[in-house]
Amino acid sequence: MAEHVSLHEYLRTDPACRQLALGAVLAVAPMLQDPDPEPVLGMLDQWAFELAGRMPLPWSIHGAIDALNHYLFEELGFHGDRLDYDNPDNAVLPKVIQRKKGLPIALSILWIDVAKRLGLDAVGIALPGHFVTALKLDVGILFFDPFNRGRALGEEEAARIVRKATGGRASFDPRMLEPASHRAILLRLLRNIHARFVKSEDWDEALWSATHMTLMAPEDTGPFRDRAFVHLKRGEIMPAVQDLQEAIRLSQEDDPQLREWIAKLQKG
């Protein structure tokens, strides 16, 4: 992969985002002085190489999981950032690696990528309000919470997490435990960052994050609506109208309110 490949090029050549950590770096490249993903990928390779020599013999999946979690969360010291949770750096993989702390989704991406390098079938689970991971096995699926040092989860604990993370607004459904695609994981990572920029009214940063969301989900109306809102906050009427028109084009249903909004903007 070229040193300075763009997110657009990455998505064109790997639309399924098989290289998850690579996509996670490219997704937030505007936040990095050096957007070269190779140092991160090399670090993950190094961790996996170190861990490979510690895998239990005879083979034990639980022993392998224990070794993975001990290495990441005890030896390397990764942990969830509870004190400064809304810091955008918590979603930026190179900074998460440097600071040893991050959001659930960022720590989950690290966990998934290292586990995959060890030959484990690791996936992401996009619970409402809290991202976790899982390993797919012949006998079923095991769930883990990298934000809490890789703690094992059962369905009851997952339901409790959903209730707590959403303040009881979301009712747990077992289908919430179905694995998310890598592309969906990266879109959620971007949504996390974008929400923080909007909250802090940093419209310059919010513009690129919204644009990256449109690249990640070009058939979804949401990112275009999000970017239109940012354009309006920046006083950019015509780009906002264009994004709203694209949202209408993509929508399965006509939205009279959206059309009325566009008409008002065009009239000035």
C-alpha positions in Angstrom: 0.0 0.0 0.0 1.4 3.4 -1.0 2.7 5.6 1.8 0.2 8.4 1.3 -2.8 6.6 0.0 -6.0 8.5 0.5 -9.2 7.2 2.1 -10.9 7.4 -1.3 -8.2 5.2 -2.9 -8.3 2.8 0.0 -12.1 2.4 -0.4 -11.7 2.0 -4.2 -9.2 -0.8 -3.9 -10.6 -2.5 -0.8 -14.3 -1.7 -0.6 -14.8 -4.3 2.1 -12.1 -2.6 4.3 -10.4 -5.9 5.0 -7.4 -4.1 6.4 -9.3 -2.5 9.3 -6.5 -0.8 11.1 -5.2 0.7 7.9 -8.7 2.1 7.2 -8.9 3.5 10.7 -5.7 5.5 10.2 -6.7 6.8 6.7 -10.2 7.7 8.0 -8.7 10.3 10.4 -5.7 11.3 8.3 -6.5 15.1 8.6 -5.8 14.8 12.4 -2.3 13.5 11.8 0.9 15.4 11.1 2.1 12.3 9.2 -0.7 10.2 7.8 1.6 7.3 6.8 -0.1 4.2 8.3 3.0 2.0 8.1 4.2 2.7 11.7 0.8 1.6 13.1 0.7 -1.5 10.9 4.3 -2.4 11.8 3.5 -2.0 15.5 0.6 -4.4 15.2 2.8 -6.9 13.3 5.4 -6.6 16.1 2.8 -7.2 18.8 1.4 -10.2 17.0 4.9 -11.7 16.4 5.6 -11.3 20.1 2.3 -12.9 21.1 2.6 -15.8 18.6 5.5 -17.1 20.7 3.3 -17.1 23.8 0.3 -19.1 22.4 -0.5 -22.1 24.6 0.6 -25.6 23.8 -1.5 -27.7 23.6 -3.7 -25.2 21.9 -6.4 -23.6 24.0 -8.7 -20.8 22.8 -9.2 -19.5 26.3 -5.4 -19.5 26.9 -4.9 -17.6 23.7 -7.5 -15.0 24.7 -5.9 -14.7 28.1 -2.5 -14.1 26.5 -3.9 -11.5 24.1 -5.7 -9.6 26.8 -2.8 -9.8 29.3 -0.4 -8.5 26.6 -2.6 -5.6 25.4 -4.0 -4.4 28.7 -1.5 -5.4 31.4 1.9 -5.3 29.6 1.2 -2.6 27.1 -1.2 -0.9 29.4 -4.1 0.0 27.1 -7.3 1.1 28.8 -10.5 3.0 28.2 -10.2 6.8 28.7 -12.9 7.6 31.2 -11.5 10.9 32.3 -11.4 12.6 28.9 -13.8 10.4 27.0 -14.9 13.1 24.5 -11.3 13.9 23.4 -11.2 13.3 19.6 -7.7 11.8 20.0 -9.4 8.8 21.6 -10.5 7.8 18.1 -7.2 8.3 16.3 -5.3 5.0 16.2 -1.7 6.4 16.2 -2.6 8.7 19.1 -4.4 5.9 21.0 -1.2 3.8 20.6 0.9 6.6 21.8 -1.4 7.6 24.8 -2.3 3.9 25.6 -6.0 4.9 26.0 -9.0 5.5 23.8 -12.7 5.0 23.0 -14.3 1.5 22.9 -14.2 1.4 19.1 -10.6 2.4 18.8 -9.4 -0.2 21.4 -11.7 -2.7 19.7 -10.0 -2.1 16.3 -6.6 -2.7 17.8 -7.9 -5.9 19.5 -9.5 -7.2 16.3 -6.4 -6.5 14.2 -4.0 -8.2 16.6 -6.3 -11.2 17.0 -6.6 -11.6 13.3 -2.9 -11.6 12.9 -2.8 -14.5 15.3 -5.3 -16.4 13.1 -8.3 -15.8 15.2 -11.7 -15.0 13.6 -12.2 -11.6 15.4 -15.1 -9.3 14.6 -16.6 -6.1 15.9 -20.0 -5.8 17.6 -21.7 -2.4 17.3 -23.8 -2.3 20.5 -25.7 1.0 20.8 -23.5 3.3 22.8 -20.7 0.9 23.4 -18.5 -1.0 20.9 -17.2 -4.5 21.8 -15.6 -7.4 20.0 -16.1 -11.1 19.6 -14.4 -14.3 18.4 -16.3 -16.6 16.1 -15.7 -20.3 16.9 -17.1 -23.5 15.6 -19.1 -23.9 18.7 -20.5 -20.4 18.9 -19.2 -16.8 19.5 -17.5 -15.3 22.5 -17.8 -11.6 23.4 -15.2 -9.2 24.9 -15.0 -5.6 26.0 -11.6 -4.0 25.1 -12.6 -0.8 26.8 -12.6 -2.8 30.1 -9.4 -4.7 29.6 -10.9 -7.4 27.3 -13.5 -8.6 29.9 -15.6 -11.5 28.7 -19.3 -10.7 28.1 -22.5 -12.8 28.1 -25.8 -11.8 26.7 -27.1 -10.5 30.0 -24.0 -8.3 30.5 -24.4 -7.0 26.9 -28.0 -6.1 27.7 -26.9 -4.2 30.8 -24.2 -2.3 28.8 -26.9 -1.2 26.3 -29.2 0.0 29.0 -26.4 2.0 30.7 -24.9 3.4 27.5 -28.2 4.6 26.2 -29.8 5.7 29.5 -32.5 3.1 29.0 -33.6 4.5 25.6 -32.7 1.4 23.7 -34.1 -2.0 24.5 -31.6 -4.9 24.0 -32.2 -7.2 21.1 -30.0 -10.3 20.6 -29.6 -9.2 17.0 -27.4 -6.3 18.3 -24.8 -9.0 18.9 -24.4 -9.7 15.2 -21.0 -8.8 13.8 -20.6 -5.5 12.0 -18.8 -5.2 8.7 -15.4 -3.5 8.6 -16.8 -0.7 6.6 -19.6 -0.1 9.1 -17.0 -0.1 11.9 -15.0 2.7 10.1 -18.2 4.7 9.5 -19.0 4.4 13.2 -15.5 5.6 14.1 -16.0 8.6 11.9 -19.4 9.3 13.4 -17.8 9.3 16.8 -15.3 11.9 15.8 -17.8 14.0 13.8 -20.1 14.2 16.8 -17.3 15.5 18.9 -16.4 18.2 16.4 -20.1 19.3 16.1 -20.4 19.4 19.9 -17.4 21.7 20.1 -18.6 23.7 17.1 -15.3 23.1 15.3 -16.8 23.4 11.8 -13.5 23.1 9.9 -12.8 19.7 11.4 -16.5 18.8 11.1 -16.4 19.4 7.4 -13.7 16.8 6.6 -15.2 14.3 9.0 -18.6 14.7 7.3 -16.9 14.4 3.9 -15.2 11.2 5.0 -18.5 9.8 6.1 -19.9 10.5 2.6 -17.0 8.5 1.1 -17.6 5.7 3.6 -21.4 5.5 3.0 -22.1 7.1 -0.4 -25.5 5.5 -0.6 -26.6 6.8 2.8 -28.6 10.0 3.1 -27.3 10.7 6.7 -23.8 11.8 5.9 -25.0 14.2 3.2 -27.5 15.8 5.7 -24.7 16.0 8.3 -22.4 17.8 5.8 -25.2 20.1 4.7 -25.6 21.2 8.3 -21.9 21.9 8.6 -21.9 23.9 5.4 -24.7 26.0 6.7 -22.8 26.6 9.9 -19.9 27.8 7.7 -22.2 30.1 5.7 -21.8 27.9 2.6 -25.3 27.9 1.2 -24.9 26.4 -2.3 -22.8 23.4 -1.1 -25.4 22.8 1.6 -28.2 22.8 -1.0 -26.2 20.4 -3.2 -25.8 18.0 -0.3 -29.5 18.2 0.6 -30.4 17.5 -3.1 -28.1 14.5 -3.0 -29.9 13.3 0.2 -33.2 13.6 -1.6 -31.9 11.7 -4.6 -30.6 8.9 -2.4 -33.8 8.7 -0.2 -36.3 6.0 -0.8 -39.1 8.4 0.2 -39.9 12.0 -0.8 -39.2 14.4 2.1 -41.4 17.6 1.7 -39.7 19.3 4.6 -36.3 18.8 3.0 -37.6 20.2 -0.3 -39.1 23.2 1.5 -35.8 23.8 3.3 -33.9 23.7 0.0 -36.3 26.1 -1.6 -35.9 28.6 1.3 -32.1 28.3 1.0 -32.1 28.9 -2.8 -34.3 32.0 -2.3 -31.7 33.3 0.1 
